Amino acid sequence: MKLVELILDNIAYGWSPEELHFQHPYLSMGQIHSALAYYWDHKQAVDQDIERRLALVNSIERKLPPSRLDERLRKKGLL
């Protein structure tokens, strides 16, 4: 598991270290607390990495043709 994935779970869902451990039982509480501590000690760099990854995903998505589901939802005005 990547640090970024754990941090995004914490940010997106507001999960506590205990909930992160429940959701990812293969990580020890020490690993989770270490990851959170690393994030807070290097917040600017990690946040920049998250933004870079998001921009990459968005650029890839823009290059892909819309899926049939997307097309059907747009026709119905749901997207």
BASEDO-876349 format. One line per field, with one value per residue (C-alpha): residue number from 0; y, z, x. Coordinates in steps of 0.001 Angstrom, whole numbers, plus 500000, padded with zeros to 6 digits. Layout:
i: [NUM	...]
yy: [Y	...]
zz: [Z	...]
xx: [X	...]
! end
This chain:
i: [0	1	2	3	4	5	6	7	8	9	10	11	12	13	14	15	16	17	18	19	20	21	22	23	24	25	26	27	28	29	30	31	32	33	34	35	36	37	38	39	40	41	42	43	44	45	46	47	48	49	50	51	52	53	54	55	56	57	58	59	60	61	62	63	64	65	66	67	68	69	70	71	72	73	74	75	76	77	78]
yy: [500000	503428	506260	508393	505810	505690	509477	509837	507396	509533	512784	511609	509577	511193	507789	507662	505516	502815	502872	502847	499731	498143	498873	497779	495041	494043	497325	497583	500526	501543	501638	503701	506205	506401	507118	509827	511365	511328	513030	515832	516289	516418	517691	520136	517587	514828	517185	518206	514526	513916	516876	515603	512156	513631	515790	512715	510728	513647	513990	510268	510361	513286	511255	508229	507978	508127	504769	503579	504098	507719	508254	506776	508844	512039	511363	511083	514268	512433	513568]
zz: [500000	499136	501620	499291	499307	503099	503363	500816	502843	505901	504086	501936	504566	507742	508977	512281	512665	514194	511227	508812	510613	510404	506661	506097	508683	507024	508293	511904	514005	514122	510326	510161	512765	511060	507710	509240	511032	507794	506017	508574	508557	504721	504023	501262	499258	499689	498782	495639	494755	495226	492941	490339	490392	490087	487126	485428	485906	484604	481531	480774	481238	478788	476137	476458	474511	476658	477778	476655	480194	480133	476818	478097	481297	479338	477017	480069	481538	484514	483885]
xx: [500000	501277	501430	499305	496486	496403	496474	493667	491544	492204	491373	488451	486630	487913	489034	490858	493993	491798	489400	492335	493579	490119	489970	493590	494246	497526	499009	500078	498973	502638	502799	499620	500790	504201	502536	500337	503338	505340	502449	502230	506013	506049	502524	503402	505406	502809	499952	501859	502324	498597	497794	500278	498677	495184	496252	497726	494511	492435	494642	494356	490578	490268	492103	489820	486592	483460	482134	478721	477475	478671	476907	473627	473752	474481	471529	469312	470798	472262	475836]
! end
